[in-house]
Structure formats: structure tokens, C-alpha cells
Amino acid sequence: MDIPRIFNITESAHRIHNPFTPEKLATLGAALRLEAGTRVLDLGSGSGEMLCTWARDYGIGGTGIDMSQLFTEQAKLRADQLGVADRVEFVHGDAAGYVADQKVGVAACVGATWIGGGVVGTIEVLAKSLRTRGIILIGEPYWLRLPSTEEAARGCGARSISDFLLLPELLAFFSDLDYDVVEMVLADQDSWDRYEAAKWLTMRRWLETNPDDDLSNDVRAELTSAPVRYATYTREYLGWGVFALMSR
């Protein structure tokens, strides 16, 4: 079980696999008013930066599940590096449908709502692990402004304009699901730049050391097209944020 290899290559140097910086993650942890001993479940935990830094800074414990073998190993190394391996656990596996053995105070899926077939299904999965009055965290894209064409939407990684909502519509959507939005932290242009542009140097260095790899042509094509595509579409149209929800 693993994610497509192209993602393991392009994001191999990332600690955070979404458009957040370490400062944004810290802001989110502070905004949630995390208390020491809180248990956090993170589905699609990537390289574990959220759980590891929150364990260090706020004294939480928790479990992360991710289907990337590479990212899971990186998460375990990060836990050792920050001295929190006794408080956080990382499991290589399929997060879809995962339910914690014990109820948690925070159940998160930050940028991987495909595990539940979308936002609604992912919230339903997370709710199964959540204690009463706990918080669900959803990381999700939204349109800064509606793309002018379907081609522009596809340039942002969407299948169509209808895949995402404008921010007010997304917040209303959460409300329609009978959840209160109790906090949010949004990516900005700089954090988007750091997420996307960091891939380009990683790809270039990978190409220099793996010229005969079966994926070299795909990586070369991505490196050639990604900067202009990002500046033309994603940077102009796509927002991203983490939204804290509590059931009514």
C-alpha cells in the first residue's frame, strides 16, 4: 500500500504536505486551545509534523495514519527528533474508515478528504472516533474567486469548477451539516508558494540523480510545466484552509 510514486518524489523534502507553514500549524494549535493530554487522531498524517509539533508544544498525544510508506517513516523520525515518540504513534495504512480504539478530543483530516469520498463522508468517518464536545478538523480547498473557465479549474487540480466552493459557501455548507465552525486558519500566498515551489527544487535534484529512472520523463514534464501552471491558475484562484467544527 502506497500513494502514487510521483507524490513520494515531489514531496519527499516536505515536512508539511499542504499549503501550511510551521507558523500556520502553530497558529492552528494555539487557536484550538489544546490542553495537555488531549488525544488527536490524524487521518492522512503525512510526515507527522502536526502531531509531532503539537505534542512538543502543547503536550498532546495521538495517532497518525497514512498510506505513504515514505511519509510514515519520516513521521517516526520526526517524533524521535522532537523527543515525542512516547506520545505519538504513526501507522502505515489506509485511513479510509479508520476508527480509533479510544475516543479522541480532536479528529483531523487535513487535506485528504478523498479518504471519505469527500467532505461529508470524511466528517462521518472522523465523528466515529470523536468524544462528546470534541473538535473535527477538516483541511479543504475553496475558490478565492470562481475560475473563468473549466480549463482554469483543471489547472488548479480540480476536475471542474463545481468541485470546490467559495469560502462563504463552504462555511455555509458546514453549517448545513449541523456543525458550528468554531475556528479556521487559512493559507496565504506565501504559504502556498512554500508548498508548491519547494517541489520544484526537489524534482530538479531528483532528476539529476535519477536520469534513467522509469519516472524521469514524468518528473521532467511536471517540473517544466508546474511553475507557470501554478502562477497562472492555483495562485490566482485556489484557497485552502483548516476548519474546526463542533456538532450542534
C-alpha positions in Angstrom: 0.0 0.0 0.0 1.4 3.4 -1.0 0.5 6.6 -2.7 1.5 7.1 -6.4 5.3 7.3 -6.5 5.2 10.7 -8.2 3.9 12.3 -4.9 6.6 10.5 -2.9 9.2 12.1 -5.2 7.8 15.6 -5.5 7.1 16.0 -1.8 9.9 13.9 -0.3 11.5 17.0 1.2 8.3 18.4 2.6 7.5 18.2 6.3 4.0 19.6 5.7 2.1 18.2 2.7 -0.3 21.0 2.3 -0.1 24.8 1.9 0.7 25.5 5.6 4.0 26.7 7.1 5.2 25.7 10.5 3.9 29.1 11.7 0.4 28.3 10.4 0.4 24.9 12.1 1.4 26.6 15.4 -1.3 29.2 14.9 -3.8 26.4 14.4 -2.7 24.6 17.6 -2.9 27.8 19.6 -6.3 28.6 18.1 -7.7 25.3 19.2 -6.6 26.0 22.8 -5.2 22.5 23.1 -4.8 21.1 26.6 -2.0 18.7 27.7 -3.2 15.1 27.4 -5.7 15.7 24.6 -5.7 12.8 22.2 -5.6 13.7 18.5 -6.4 11.4 15.6 -4.9 12.5 12.2 -6.1 10.6 9.1 -3.7 11.2 6.3 -1.0 12.4 8.6 1.8 12.7 6.0 5.2 13.2 7.6 3.7 13.9 11.0 4.6 17.5 11.5 1.2 18.5 13.0 1.1 15.7 15.6 4.8 15.9 16.5 5.0 19.7 16.9 1.7 19.8 18.9 3.0 17.0 21.1 6.1 19.1 21.8 4.4 22.4 22.2 1.1 21.5 23.8 1.6 18.1 25.4 -1.0 16.3 23.3 -0.8 12.6 22.3 -2.2 10.9 19.3 -2.1 8.6 16.3 -1.5 9.4 12.6 -2.5 7.1 9.8 -1.0 7.5 6.3 -0.8 5.2 3.2 2.7 6.6 2.2 5.4 4.3 3.4 8.0 7.1 3.0 6.0 9.8 4.8 5.2 7.4 7.7 8.8 6.6 8.2 9.6 10.3 8.1 6.9 10.9 10.7 8.5 8.4 13.0 11.9 10.0 12.6 10.4 13.4 13.3 8.9 12.1 16.5 12.3 10.8 17.6 13.9 14.1 16.6 11.5 16.2 18.7 11.5 13.7 21.6 7.8 12.9 21.5 7.9 9.3 20.2 6.4 8.2 23.5 3.3 10.3 22.9 2.6 10.0 19.2 2.3 6.9 17.0 2.4 6.7 13.2 0.8 3.8 11.3 1.3 2.9 7.7 -2.1 2.0 6.5 -5.4 3.0 4.8 -7.0 5.9 6.7 -10.4 5.3 5.0 -12.8 4.1 7.6 -10.3 4.1 10.4 -11.8 4.3 13.8 -9.7 4.9 17.0 -9.9 2.4 19.8 -10.5 5.2 22.3 -12.4 8.4 21.7 -10.3 11.4 20.9 -10.6 15.1 21.6 -9.6 16.2 18.1 -10.2 14.1 15.0 -8.5 15.6 11.9 -8.3 15.0 8.2 -6.1 17.9 6.9 -6.1 17.8 3.1 -7.1 14.3 2.4 -10.9 14.2 2.4 -10.8 11.8 -0.5 -10.5 9.1 2.2 -14.2 9.5 2.9 -15.2 10.2 -0.7 -15.4 14.0 0.1 -16.1 16.3 3.0 -19.4 14.7 4.1 -18.1 11.2 4.2 -14.8 12.2 5.9 -16.7 14.1 8.6 -18.8 10.9 9.2 -15.6 8.8 9.5 -14.0 11.3 11.9 -17.1 11.6 14.0 -16.9 7.8 14.9 -13.7 8.5 16.8 -14.7 11.7 18.5 -15.7 12.1 22.1 -18.6 14.3 23.1 -17.9 18.0 22.5 -14.8 17.1 20.6 -13.5 19.0 17.6 -13.3 17.9 14.0 -10.6 19.4 11.8 -11.1 19.5 8.0 -8.5 20.8 5.6 -10.1 21.7 2.3 -9.6 23.9 -0.8 -12.0 26.6 -1.7 -12.2 29.1 -4.6 -10.8 32.6 -3.9 -12.8 33.6 -6.9 -14.6 31.4 -9.4 -12.3 30.3 -12.3 -13.3 31.9 -15.6 -13.2 28.5 -17.4 -13.2 24.8 -16.7 -9.7 24.8 -18.1 -8.6 27.1 -15.3 -10.3 24.9 -12.7 -8.4 21.9 -14.1 -5.2 24.0 -13.9 -5.9 24.1 -10.1 -6.1 20.3 -9.9 -9.9 20.2 -9.8 -11.9 18.2 -12.2 -14.4 21.0 -12.7 -15.5 24.4 -11.1 -18.2 22.5 -9.2 -15.5 20.6 -7.2 -15.0 23.4 -4.8 -17.0 26.3 -3.2 -16.3 29.9 -2.5 -15.3 30.4 1.2 -18.7 31.8 2.4 -20.4 28.8 0.6 -18.1 26.3 2.2 -18.8 27.7 5.7 -22.5 27.6 5.0 -22.1 24.0 3.8 -20.6 23.0 7.2 -23.5 24.8 8.9 -26.0 22.9 6.8 -24.4 19.6 8.0 -25.4 20.8 11.5 -21.8 21.7 12.6 -20.7 25.0 14.1 -17.5 26.4 12.6 -15.6 27.4 15.8 -12.2 28.3 14.2 -10.4 28.5 11.0 -6.8 29.1 9.8 -6.3 29.9 6.1 -3.3 29.5 3.9 -1.9 32.7 2.3 0.1 33.3 -0.9 3.4 32.9 0.9 2.4 29.5 2.5 1.1 28.4 -0.9 4.4 29.4 -2.5 6.4 27.5 0.0 4.3 24.3 -0.6 4.4 24.4 -4.3 7.8 26.0 -5.1 9.6 23.6 -2.8 8.6 20.8 -5.1 10.5 22.3 -8.0 13.9 22.1 -6.4 13.1 18.6 -5.1 12.2 17.5 -8.6 15.3 19.1 -10.2 17.7 17.4 -7.7 15.9 14.1 -8.1 16.3 14.3 -11.9 20.0 15.0 -11.6 20.5 11.8 -9.5 17.9 9.6 -11.3 18.3 10.3 -15.0 17.4 6.7 -16.1 14.5 6.1 -13.7 11.2 5.0 -15.3 9.5 8.1 -14.0 12.2 10.6 -15.1 10.1 11.7 -18.2 7.0 12.3 -16.0 9.0 14.3 -13.4 10.7 16.3 -16.1 7.3 17.1 -17.7 5.9 18.2 -14.3 8.9 20.4 -13.5 8.7 22.0 -16.9 5.0 22.9 -16.6 4.4 23.3 -12.8 5.8 26.8 -12.2 3.8 28.5 -15.0 0.7 26.5 -14.2 0.8 27.4 -10.6 1.3 31.1 -11.2 -1.4 31.1 -13.8 -4.1 29.1 -12.0 -3.6 27.9 -8.5 -2.1 31.1 -7.1 -4.9 33.1 -8.6 -7.9 31.0 -7.9 -7.4 28.5 -5.1 -7.5 29.0 -1.4 -7.0 26.4 1.3 -7.8 26.3 5.0 -8.3 24.1 8.1 -11.7 24.4 9.6 -12.6 23.4 13.2 -16.1 22.0 13.6 -18.2 21.1 16.5 -21.5 19.2 16.3 -24.6 21.1 17.4 
